[in-house]
Amino acid sequence: MTTKFKNTVDSGDMITVRLMIANELMLDPRGDCFHEMLDYASSKLPNLYEDYDGKDIGTADESAWDKNYLSHVKSELNYNFSKERLEYYEKVAKVVLKAKAEILEKTEPKKPKAPTQRQPQIPQPPLNERDQNRNTNREKSNANTKNESTSSPNPAYVGIAAGSAAITALGFCIAPAAAKIVLASVLASVGAAGVIIGGCLIYKDLKK
């Protein structure tokens, strides 16, 4: 079915629509496109078919059917485009133009209908594999948390080291005073020991 035919139907040109339908069966007596056009036109044009006028449609003797007779039957549709006459016209055309239909079948095979497209489905991993992935993600998360928690030294250990360093500095500062040599030495020793202990604690904390 061509775009031109659809446009003609949409325009409501009844005479041209009927003529194009009748001509289609002469062009392709296989009838597929003929019926497609009929279905489309009848869905858009409620008055496509006329009431049968009751006159003699034609002979049922197929031996009398030839191209001249087919042309006569087709011309009758111009005066009465009824379902009865259209069905008879199709029957005669398929007999008279049988050879043409066979040639068309060989040279122009019918186009298969396009398959219905389905949305691609993303394959889901097996349950065990998904569990493994979850466990792996949890282990990575725990490892990151642990690294974050151990990347900074314990504030208490830092305080010990800082305080001890201050005591050591104080001891060295008052060391020149002769009267306080002993006290300065003691403070310096205690401060130095505190710095060493605090440093060891910080190192061990970072190594965890």
Secondary structure, 3 states (H helix, E strand, C coil): CCHHHHHHHHHCCHHHHHHHHHHHHHHCCCCHHHHHHHHHHHHHCCCCCCCCCCCCCCCCCHHHCCHHHHHHHHHHCCCCCCHHHHHHHHHHHHHHCHHHHHHHHHHCCCCCCCCCCCCCCCCCCCHHHHHHHHHHHHHHHHHHHHHHHHCCCCHHHHHHHHHHHHHHHHHHHHCCCHHHHHHHHHHHHHHHHHHHHHHHHHHHHHHC
